[in-house]
Amino acid sequence: MGALKHLTRNREVRVAVLGAGLGGIATAVNLKRSGSTSFTVFERSSGPGGVWWENTYPGCEVDVPSEIYSYSFMPHRWETSHATQAALQRYIELVIDHFGIRSHIRFDTTVESAIWDPAQNGWIVTTERGTAEYFDVVVTALGLLSEPNLPTWPGIEVFQPSMFHTARYEHSHDLRGKRVAVVGTGSTACQLVPALAPVVGQLIVYQREPGYVLPKRTHKITEPSSAWARSRLGRKLHRLQTFRETERLVDAFRVGSPAQLRTESYYKRYLERTVTDPALRSLLTPSYAFGCKRPVFSSDFYPALNSPHVKLVPHAVSHLTKRGIVDASGVETDVDVLIAATGFKATDFLSSVRIVGPGGVDLRDRWASGARAFLGVTVPGFPNSLCSMVRIPTAHSRLSLNWSGSPNWSHASLRAFAVATITRWTPDQSLRNITTPGSSGGFDVG
């Protein structure tokens, strides 16, 4: 199995948690519930929530049912089936205060590195402020969506109109009557476009490749009428049922399966009854099978494209000029504001922090050909370190499973570490790894 080193310890294990997103908060809560008090959560932003603190663009909300986009240890009565960013942020704050972990979080503190100290069998965590502290264990919970994929188009240095990424949304701009371009048609763009359409003068949407967009069916949640449904067990069973129904989407990812064929047929019918222009429908129809790219859920995106002042450009951005955007077909369009909905560097795990293990091995070098981790939570050769989330979700609800599974696995490891006389633990290279393949968006067990 793994290598263990024992030494008598007369103090509590010190744990550093990097990131106060949903994974980091779950880890901190589990530590607090187990009685631990010697843990510190480092967060570079001014508040908790990770991607939900950073993303405040109009229309921002979850794209899975609210009930499974929450912690099993903190049930919540949501007002809508799909929580908005503001509602989710309130929930996150509620969790933090309910479990009393706010005092353990250091906001506005960016960790630059965590370097293994062989003399102490632990980690030296250094922040951009120049502080350096020793911790027995480091838990990285920086998440998949922490680093925006900022565009580097040619001509960006001469582009004069306002330009910003959705993860750094600039609310100071008055977009009323303006000519606004949105680059991208992923989940973020499909939420942003319907929110901007009623406000702007003209909206130009740049689509590199069409994707599958299915209706979300957002609705208000009413209080259950029966006492059984309102009971704790009844709510748990309802949550489990919701989770299982959402997980059925995974069946449609199997090439040629009946579920995939049904989903593709349903999509075509939805597109036909939602988009009125046949030419526009053609531009929005994917040329690949359902599941090859992450599907999007939105009931408002296609109707917004029907508006006469909304234009779909079925080409990628080629370069920028002083006043406008030139697409791959060579057409230039002048704009007042450019909003990049270009996503995140989801596969560049831990790119913002330097993790150096024994022998000076940099984790980024170890992961140069792809991230690999035992059970998705710990890396051979990097002792006393745990990853709250290395696995890439294959469907929308898998992300909530990672919050429940990874922190609990980490919590079990930390408890064993704390109650025993273990000072160093790491799995060896022979253990099974969970890997992140180049394009499947899933994970494999070797």
N, C-alpha and C positions, 0 to 999 in steps of 0.2 A: 504494500500500500504506500504510505508516505513515510517520510523521515521525521522522527520526533527527537527533540532534545529536552531533557528534564533538568530543572534547577529549582530549588526551593524559592518560593515567592512569598513575601510578607506584605504585599500591597495588592490593590485592585488593578486589573488589567486596564491599561490606557488605550482607548480606541479613537482613531481619527476617521471621521466620515467625510469624504470629499463630495460636496454637493447637497443642497437642501431641496432637491426636487422630490417627486413622489417616492422614488426608490430610497433616497437618503432619509426622508422623514420616516418611512416604514422601518428602516434599520434602527433609527434613533428611538422610535417608540418601542420596538422589541427590546432594545437594550434597557430602556427605562422600566419597562414592565417586569424585566427579570431582576430588577434591583440595582442595576449598574448606575453609577453616577460619574464615573471617570471617562466620559466620552465627549468629544467636541466635534461639531458639524461645521465645516468651513463652506461658506457660500459667497461667491463673488458678487452676486447681485444685492440690492438693498432690501430684498424681501424673499420669502420662501415660494416654492412652487416650480422652480426651474423654468421649463418651457412655458408654463402657464403664467409665470410672472413676466417673462420677457415678451410674450406675444399678446398684444392688446389691440390688434387691428379690428376694424369694424366687421361684425359677423362671426368673430372667433368663438368657437364652441367645440365640444367633443363630438366625435362621429360614431360613437358607440353608445348604447344605453347607459344612462347615468348610474344606474344601480351597480353595474359591473365596473364602472370607472371610479370606484371608490374602494376603500379598505374594508375587508371582511371584519376587522376588529373595531370599525367605527361606522356602523350603519347610519344612513342619513335619509331623511324624507325630502326628496327632490321635488321641485315644483314642475319641472318639465322632463320629458323623456330623454332629452339631450342637453346637458348642462352648458350654459354659457361660460365664457372665461371668467366673468365676474362672479358667477355662482360657485364655480369650482374653486376660485381663489378664496372665497369666504369659507368654503368647506375646509380647505387646507389650513387656514388660520385657526379654525375651530378645533381641528385635530391637534395642532401644535399646543394650543392653550389647554385643551382637555387633558392631555398627557403631561403637561408641564415641561416641555422640552425647549421652550424658547430661550431659556437662559443658557442652553448648551450650544446655541447657534451663533456663529460669528459672521454677521453679514458684512458686505463690502470688503471681503477678505479673499483674495485670489491666491490659491496654492500654486507655487511655481514648480515644486519638485517634492518627491518623497524618495529618499535615498537610504538603502539598507546599511545599517551600522552593525558589522559583525561582532564588534566588541560587546555590544549591549543586546544583541539578538533582537533588534527592533528597527524602527524607521525614524529618520530625521525628516520632519515635514517643514519645509521652508516656504514662506509666503512672500509676495511681492513687496511687502513692507520691510522685509529683511529679517523677520523673526524666524527662529528655528526652534522646534520643540521635538522631544522624543515621544514616540508612541509605540506600544507593543504590537498593535495591529492597525493596518490601514484598510478601510473599506472604500473603494471607489464607486461613487454613485452619480457620475456626471451625465449619464443618460445618452440616448441616441440622438436627441434633437437639441443639443446644446450649442453647436457651432453652425451659424447660418452659412449657406453656400452663396457667398457674395459673388456676383457676376464680374467677369474680367473682360468684357467686350472691348475690342479695339475702338478707340475714339472716346473712351469713357472720360479721359482727362480733359477733353474739350467740350463735353456735353454741358450745356448751360442750364437747362430746366432742372427743377428739383428732382432728386432721385433718392430712393431709400428702399431698404429690404423690409418685408412684412414683419420680420422678427425685431425690427428696430423702427416700428411705425412712428411717423412724425405727425402727431395729431394737430400740430400748430398750423398746418396748411388748410386753407379754405378752398375746398374742391368744388364749390358750387359754380356751375357753368363752365368748368375747366375741361380741357381736352386731356384726358388721363389715359395712360397706357398701363395695362397689367400684363406682365410677362410671366407665363406659366398657367397651367390648367390642372394642377394637382389639388389636393384637399384644401389647402389654404386659399388658392385662387377661387375655388368653387364656393367658398364661404364669403370671400371678399367682394367678388363681382356683383352678386345680388344686393349686397349692402351699399355699394357705391352707385349702382345704376340709377336709383331715383334722385341722386344728388348732382352728379356731374353733367356737363353739357354734352360730352361725347366720351364713350368708353371704347378703347381699342384693346382687344384681348389677343395676345400672341400665343399660339398653340404650336409647339414643336411636333407633338404627336397626340392623336386623340386617345382618350382613355374611357374605360367603362364608368359611367356615372349612374348610380341607382338611387331611387328615392329614399329619403331618410325617414319620412313620416314622423316628424317631430310633433308632439302633442303634450297637453297639460296632464299632469298626474293628479288624480283625485284620491282622497283617503279611502282605503278599503272599507267596504260596508260591514263585513262580518268580523266578529271578534277574533276568529281563527286567523284570518288574513292579516289582522293587525298585530297578532302575537309575534313573539321573537322567532319561534320556529316557523310560523307561516311566512314571515318575511325572508327567512333564510332559504326556504324552499322556493319561494318566488324568485329570489336572486339566482339560485342554482338553475332554475328553469330558463331564466333570461340568458344566462351564460351559455347554456347548452344550445339554445336556439341560435344564438349568435355564432357559436362555434360550427354550426352546420355549414357555414360558408366555406369552410376548409374543404368539404367534399367537392365543391365546384371548382377547386383548383386542380383536380386530377384530370389530366388531358383525356378527352374523349368520354368521360364519365357521364352517366345520365344527368347528374346534378349540374355539371358544367353546361351541357346542351340545354337544359331547362333554363339556366340562368341567362345564357346568351339569347335564347328566344324571348325571355321576359324583358331583357334589356332592349331588344329591337322593338318590341311592342311599346315599351315605355317611351323610347325615343320618337317613334312615329306619332304617338298621341300628344307629345309634349312640344316638339319642334315643328313649326308649321311649314317652313321652307324646305322643300326636298333637297335643294343644293346644300343648304346648311346641314341638314341631316347627314348627307354624304360626307361632309368635312368632319363631322363629329363621330363617325363610325370607325371603331378600331379595326385594324387589319390582322390582329393577333387574337389568340384564344383568351378567354376570360381567365384571370389569375396570373398571367405572365407579368403584369405590373399591378401595383397596389390599386385596388378599386376605390372609387370615391363615392361617398354617400351625400347627396344633396337633392332636395326637392325644389330648390330655387334657381339653380345654375342655368339649366336649359331654358326655363321661362324667361330669365333675364336676357338671354341671347336673342330672344324674339323681339326685343325692343328695337325700334328703328334707329335709336342713337347709339346702339351697341353693335360693334363690328368685330367679327372673328377673323383674325389673320392666321391662316393655316401654315405658318412658316416660323422657323426659329429666327432669333435676332442675329443678324450678320455683324453689324457694327453700328456705332453711334456717330452722329454728326453734331455740329454746333447746336442745332435746334431740334433734331429729330432722330428717328430710329430707321435703320435700313434693314429690311428683312432678307431672308435667304434668296428670295426671288428678285431682289434688287430694287424693290419699291421703298421709297423714303416717305415717312409720315412724321410731320411736325407734331410735337406734344408740349403740354405745359408741365406735366408731372409724369414721372416714370416710377412705377411701383414694381419691384422685383419680388415675385412670389416663386423664387427659385429653390426653395427647400433648404435642406440641411445636409451637412457632411455626416450622414448617418452611419457610415462604415469606418470613419476615422476615429475609432475608439480612443479616448484619453489623449487626443491630440493637443489639448491645451495644458497638460501637466506632464512633467518628466518623471517617470517611474524607473528607478535604477536599482536592480536587485544585486545579490551577491556576485562578486567578480566583475562588477561594473557593467552588467548586461542591461541595456536599455530596453524597456518593454516595447517601445516603438520599433526597434530593430527586430525584436523577437516576432512582432506581429506584422512585419513588412509585407509578407505574402498573404495576410489574412489573420484575423483574431482567432485564437484557439484558447479554450479554457475547459478544465474538468468540470462537468455538469454546468458549464456556463458561469461559474462563480469563482474559480481559483486557478491560477496558472502555475504549472510545474516550474520550479526554479525561482519562484518569487514567494518566499515563506511569509507567513503571517499576514497575507494580503488576500482580500476578498473583493469580488466584483458584484455589485448589486444588480447590474444588468449588462450582460454581454450578448445574450441571446437576441436575435432579431425576430420580432413577432411575425408569424406567417399569416395571421388574420388580426382584425382589429382588437378582438377581445384577448388575444394572447398577451398583450401588454399588461393588462391587469393581472394576469396569471403570473407574469414575471415579478410584479411588485409583491405578490403574496408568496411565491416560491423562493425567489432569490434571497430576500431579507430573512425569511424563516430558516433557510439552509445556512445562511451566514450566522444567524442568531444561535442556531444549534452548535455550530463550530466554535463560536465565541464562548458559549457557556462551558463547553468541554475544555476549552483552553483555560478558562478562568478557574474552574474548580479543581483542575488537575495541577500538576507541577510542570506542565509543558511550557517551555519558553520559545520553542521554534517548531513550526509545523509546515510541511509542504507536501503535496502529492508528488510522486515520482513520475517519470516520463512514460511509464508503462500503462498508466491509468487512461480510461476512456476520455476522449476530448469531445467537446461540442465545438464545432467549427462554424465559421460564417462564410459560406460559399460566395463566389463572385456575383451571381446574378439571381439565385433562386429566391432570395429574401427569407429563407428558412434556416434551419440548423440541422446538422447531421451528427449522429453519434457514431464515432469511429470504432 
